[in-house]
Amino acid sequence: MLKRNVLRYQRAFDRVYRKGKSIGDRFVVVFFVRNNLDYTRTGFLASKKVGNSVRRNRARRLMKESLRLTSVELPKGYDFIFIARNTIIDANCQQVQKSLESALKRTGVV
């Protein structure tokens, strides 16, 4: 059974990039758009600029854990894409969490 709160397909990602807005911070960039559903979907990306597969996976894990620990609640009915910047390599979870919270608060939907 697939989790419904995960952004999956290329057309869904393209829609967020094309119609959505973006906010950048020190360690992450957040893209977001309204999805007209009763739940929120999230996607976590790290490009090859971040590093090899070990570093990219660590970056994604850091972002997921930071989102889980954050006090900011994501609103229902939105698609979010969190993209790791290459500065995330030397960051710890607390630093990424602060960066994520800051970006989410500046989106205006949280």
Backbone as CSV, one residue per row, in Angstrom:
resi,resn,N_x,N_y,N_z,CA_x,CA_y,CA_z,C_x,C_y,C_z
1,MET,0.840,-1.185,0.000,0.000,0.000,0.000,0.884,1.248,0.000
2,LEU,0.616,2.142,-0.918,1.394,3.367,-1.024,0.920,4.389,0.007
3,LYS,1.877,5.141,0.531,1.519,6.228,1.431,0.963,7.370,0.594
4,ARG,-0.152,7.929,1.020,-0.781,8.956,0.206,-0.184,10.342,0.431
5,ASN,0.609,10.527,1.476,1.150,11.848,1.756,2.531,12.065,1.138
6,VAL,2.918,11.197,0.204,4.205,11.313,-0.472,3.969,11.766,-1.906
7,LEU,4.697,12.784,-2.319,4.617,13.267,-3.691,5.405,12.300,-4.572
8,ARG,4.759,11.703,-5.574,5.366,10.599,-6.298,5.733,10.849,-7.747
9,TYR,4.804,11.265,-8.543,4.960,11.204,-9.989,5.592,12.464,-10.554
10,GLN,6.271,12.290,-11.692,6.964,13.399,-12.336,6.007,14.545,-12.655
11,ARG,4.795,14.228,-13.083,3.850,15.308,-13.414,3.450,16.101,-12.170
12,ALA,3.430,15.454,-11.019,3.114,16.175,-9.778,4.259,17.118,-9.408
13,PHE,5.502,16.649,-9.563,6.654,17.504,-9.289,6.693,18.671,-10.275
14,ASP,6.448,18.378,-11.554,6.450,19.434,-12.574,5.394,20.490,-12.279
15,ARG,4.236,20.055,-11.793,3.163,20.996,-11.451,3.597,21.933,-10.327
16,VAL,4.276,21.385,-9.335,4.738,22.219,-8.220,5.786,23.215,-8.708
17,TYR,6.705,22.756,-9.559,7.730,23.664,-10.088,7.117,24.743,-10.974
18,ARG,6.153,24.363,-11.810,5.590,25.288,-12.789,4.639,26.297,-12.152
19,LYS,3.743,25.832,-11.284,2.705,26.706,-10.746,2.984,27.207,-9.338
20,GLY,3.960,26.603,-8.662,4.186,26.933,-7.270,5.131,28.098,-7.054
21,LYS,5.368,28.381,-5.807,6.298,29.429,-5.388,7.446,28.770,-4.643
22,SER,8.538,29.490,-4.504,9.688,28.926,-3.803,10.251,29.916,-2.800
23,ILE,10.775,29.357,-1.729,11.443,30.127,-0.690,12.758,29.415,-0.390
24,GLY,13.840,30.146,-0.376,15.140,29.549,-0.098,15.666,29.947,1.254
25,ASP,16.451,29.070,1.841,17.132,29.352,3.097,18.543,28.796,2.986
26,ARG,19.268,28.803,4.069,20.675,28.414,4.036,20.888,26.964,3.598
27,PHE,20.083,26.044,4.089,20.286,24.631,3.806,19.224,24.014,2.901
28,VAL,18.063,24.643,2.774,16.969,24.053,1.987,16.276,25.099,1.120
29,VAL,15.630,24.614,0.071,14.733,25.413,-0.752,13.380,24.716,-0.690
30,VAL,12.315,25.486,-0.475,10.972,24.923,-0.355,10.115,25.428,-1.511
31,PHE,9.580,24.498,-2.292,8.589,24.797,-3.318,7.238,24.360,-2.780
32,PHE,6.192,25.138,-3.057,4.870,24.770,-2.552,3.789,25.283,-3.486
33,VAL,2.680,24.529,-3.515,1.515,24.917,-4.302,0.294,24.235,-3.702
34,ARG,-0.862,24.840,-3.879,-2.117,24.263,-3.388,-2.472,23.053,-4.249
35,ASN,-2.987,21.971,-3.622,-3.271,20.756,-4.386,-4.745,20.354,-4.403
36,ASN,-5.611,21.087,-3.731,-7.063,20.812,-3.711,-7.399,19.411,-3.206
37,LEU,-6.594,18.876,-2.322,-6.869,17.602,-1.663,-7.045,17.869,-0.180
38,ASP,-7.504,16.883,0.566,-7.690,17.075,1.999,-6.476,16.622,2.803
39,TYR,-5.342,16.444,2.143,-4.108,16.083,2.832,-2.927,16.742,2.136
40,THR,-1.791,16.773,2.819,-0.576,17.391,2.316,0.368,16.328,1.799
41,ARG,0.997,16.611,0.658,1.998,15.700,0.111,3.358,16.378,0.151
42,THR,4.395,15.603,0.443,5.750,16.133,0.523,6.694,15.312,-0.327
43,GLY,7.726,15.973,-0.834,8.791,15.320,-1.575,10.120,15.890,-1.114
44,PHE,11.131,15.050,-1.029,12.456,15.461,-0.561,13.476,15.125,-1.639
45,LEU,14.242,16.120,-2.061,15.206,15.933,-3.142,16.587,16.418,-2.743
46,ALA,17.588,15.752,-3.294,18.974,16.193,-3.169,19.646,15.882,-4.501
47,SER,20.125,16.899,-5.179,20.720,16.691,-6.499,22.165,16.201,-6.363
48,LYS,22.762,15.895,-7.494,24.147,15.421,-7.489,25.121,16.513,-7.057
49,LYS,24.676,17.757,-7.042,25.518,18.845,-6.550,25.815,18.676,-5.066
50,VAL,24.919,17.997,-4.357,25.105,17.764,-2.919,26.250,16.784,-2.687
51,GLY,26.431,15.824,-3.581,27.517,14.870,-3.432,27.125,13.495,-3.935
52,ASN,27.860,12.504,-3.461,27.585,11.134,-3.888,26.313,10.620,-3.207
53,SER,25.964,9.369,-3.477,24.687,8.846,-2.987,24.605,8.833,-1.463
54,VAL,25.720,8.608,-0.803,25.717,8.597,0.665,25.354,9.977,1.200
55,ARG,25.932,11.014,0.630,25.643,12.384,1.079,24.227,12.816,0.711
56,ARG,23.772,12.423,-0.467,22.404,12.781,-0.871,21.381,12.114,0.043
57,ASN,21.583,10.849,0.349,20.663,10.150,1.252,20.692,10.752,2.641
58,ARG,21.874,11.140,3.124,21.979,11.790,4.433,21.223,13.121,4.424
59,ALA,21.350,13.858,3.340,20.645,15.145,3.229,19.139,14.945,3.283
60,ARG,18.633,13.945,2.573,17.195,13.667,2.602,16.745,13.224,3.992
61,ARG,17.543,12.371,4.628,17.193,11.934,5.994,17.186,13.103,6.957
62,LEU,18.160,14.015,6.828,18.196,15.200,7.693,16.946,16.051,7.511
63,MET,16.538,16.257,6.273,15.352,17.080,6.027,14.095,16.405,6.568
64,LYS,13.957,15.103,6.366,12.782,14.390,6.867,12.720,14.427,8.383
65,GLU,13.839,14.187,9.037,13.871,14.204,10.498,13.617,15.617,11.024
66,SER,14.168,16.615,10.373,13.953,17.997,10.789,12.490,18.383,10.669
67,LEU,11.841,17.937,9.599,10.414,18.219,9.442,9.599,17.504,10.511
68,ARG,9.990,16.284,10.848,9.281,15.531,11.883,9.419,16.198,13.252
69,LEU,10.594,16.763,13.545,10.858,17.362,14.855,10.388,18.806,14.973
70,THR,10.101,19.440,13.862,9.770,20.856,13.895,8.429,21.114,14.581
71,SER,8.313,22.297,15.130,7.069,22.692,15.792,6.062,23.261,14.795
72,VAL,6.490,23.493,13.564,5.625,24.058,12.533,4.771,22.941,11.932
73,GLU,3.478,23.167,11.900,2.536,22.193,11.346,2.252,22.553,9.889
74,LEU,2.418,21.586,8.989,2.126,21.829,7.581,0.611,21.900,7.371
75,PRO,0.134,22.876,6.613,-1.304,22.992,6.376,-1.788,21.904,5.419
76,LYS,-3.041,21.533,5.549,-3.618,20.523,4.657,-3.942,21.164,3.311
77,GLY,-3.829,20.361,2.269,-4.186,20.844,0.949,-3.051,21.479,0.180
78,TYR,-1.815,21.135,0.490,-0.661,21.686,-0.211,0.307,20.576,-0.602
79,ASP,1.068,20.834,-1.669,2.192,19.994,-2.050,3.463,20.763,-1.722
80,PHE,4.391,20.111,-1.049,5.670,20.717,-0.693,6.798,19.880,-1.272
81,ILE,7.803,20.560,-1.826,9.040,19.898,-2.232,10.163,20.580,-1.458
82,PHE,10.942,19.776,-0.761,12.091,20.269,-0.010,13.349,19.830,-0.741
83,ILE,14.173,20.805,-1.150,15.377,20.511,-1.911,16.584,20.895,-1.078
84,ALA,17.517,19.949,-0.957,18.731,20.188,-0.172,19.713,21.024,-0.985
85,ARG,20.313,21.997,-0.333,21.405,22.749,-0.945,22.715,22.050,-0.587
86,ASN,23.773,22.340,-1.336,25.033,21.650,-1.067,25.675,22.070,0.251
87,THR,25.187,23.113,0.895,25.705,23.519,2.198,25.239,22.596,3.323
88,ILE,24.272,21.725,3.030,23.706,20.833,4.046,24.680,19.729,4.454
89,ILE,25.724,19.522,3.680,26.658,18.416,3.919,27.267,18.475,5.322
90,ASP,27.669,19.658,5.753,28.345,19.796,7.055,27.394,20.194,8.174
91,ALA,26.099,20.225,7.915,25.130,20.677,8.913,24.667,19.533,9.797
92,ASN,24.233,19.900,11.000,23.621,18.888,11.871,22.107,19.073,11.841
93,CYS,21.407,18.206,12.519,19.946,18.183,12.447,19.323,19.471,13.000
94,GLN,19.881,20.017,14.056,19.324,21.238,14.641,19.444,22.420,13.687
95,GLN,20.566,22.512,12.992,20.748,23.603,12.038,19.766,23.474,10.868
96,VAL,19.593,22.270,10.378,18.657,22.045,9.281,17.239,22.321,9.742
97,GLN,16.922,21.958,10.980,15.585,22.200,11.513,15.294,23.698,11.577
98,LYS,16.237,24.501,12.035,16.035,25.949,12.090,15.856,26.535,10.693
99,SER,16.654,26.054,9.752,16.549,26.527,8.381,15.205,26.159,7.776
100,LEU,14.754,24.945,8.025,13.465,24.476,7.514,12.316,25.271,8.117
101,GLU,12.362,25.503,9.425,11.318,26.286,10.091,11.271,27.707,9.533
102,SER,12.429,28.298,9.346,12.500,29.656,8.827,11.895,29.735,7.423
103,ALA,12.240,28.795,6.574,11.698,28.790,5.212,10.193,28.574,5.221
104,LEU,9.717,27.639,6.042,8.284,27.362,6.101,7.498,28.558,6.610
105,LYS,8.029,29.262,7.597,7.323,30.430,8.124,7.253,31.548,7.088
106,ARG,8.271,31.644,6.246,8.284,32.699,5.222,7.396,32.374,4.032
107,THR,6.910,31.144,3.931,6.012,30.804,2.823,4.679,31.521,2.940
108,GLY,4.247,31.791,4.161,2.970,32.474,4.358,1.786,31.540,4.477
109,VAL,1.973,30.243,4.264,0.859,29.298,4.381,0.880,28.579,5.715
110,VAL,1.943,28.726,6.454,2.075,28.047,7.757,1.696,29.014,8.854
